[in-house]
Amino acid sequence: MLTAMVIAILTAITAWWFLVQRLRDKPWTQQGVVPTSQETHFSSAPKIGLWVFLAVVSSLFGLFASAYFMRLHDLHGELQAWAPVAKPSILWINTLMLVLASGVMQMARNRADHDELGSLRWLFVLAAALTLLFLAGQVSAWGLLAATGQYGPGNPAYAFFILLTAAHGLHLVGGLFVLARATVRVWHPTTKLAVVTRSKIRLSVQLCTTYWHWLLLIWLGLFALLLST
């Protein structure tokens, strides 16, 4: 119960920090590049597509969570007994890495909104590095559990742990591919970029940032679920 409260507080703090960052920029007073009607037209479809995809992803993890609770509370007792898995402490470090990665992506979005594209390069690299550290930490957690010799595929708690963390990690890997494409675009001298290219970069940053924030919230929910059982 205490760990679930800690995760809930961390989630609230993270959401509050992102909100403060956006309000600090005062987007209602920005006087940057005014998007053309063409830019608005082409940017709306990817944003709608992303939110539809995120809704599907959220539903998927919601189903995983439902199956988790159903297997945890096996009312008929016909399946193998549930043996709780000791959660490796590295998961806390992994969570911090993903929080930092999401925060760096928010910084990149703030720079992009102000058309400061030149500073995006190293922010992208830093966000990708932190995300890779998170993924490496998740794999390390699998190894730590396997090294104890107490867990195997026949243990339902261990199987769900691998399933939930692997599914979440695969979604982050997909996000890294998109981020890599955006990094290649912005690595050219920004002063020579056409207006259309700059608008595409801003859109990519917005989409990637939203994706990272959403996957962070999903991970915090999964982490709370794992810690509470």
NORCOR-V92299 format. One line per field, one symbol per residue. ss: DSSP state (A for helix, B for strand, O for the rest). Layout:
ss: ???
//
This chain:
ss: OAAAAAAAAAAAAAAAAAAAAAAAOOAAAOOOOOOOAAAAAAAAAAAAAAAAAAAAAAAAAAAAAAAAAAAAOOOOOOOOOOOOOOOOOAAAAAAAAAAAAAAAAAAAAAAAAOOOAAAAAAAAAAAAAAAAAAAAAAAAAAAAAAAOOOOOOOOAAAAAAAAAAAAAAAAAAAAAAAAAAAAAAAOOOAAAOOAAAAAAAAAAAAAAAAAAAAAAAAAAAAAAAAAOO
//
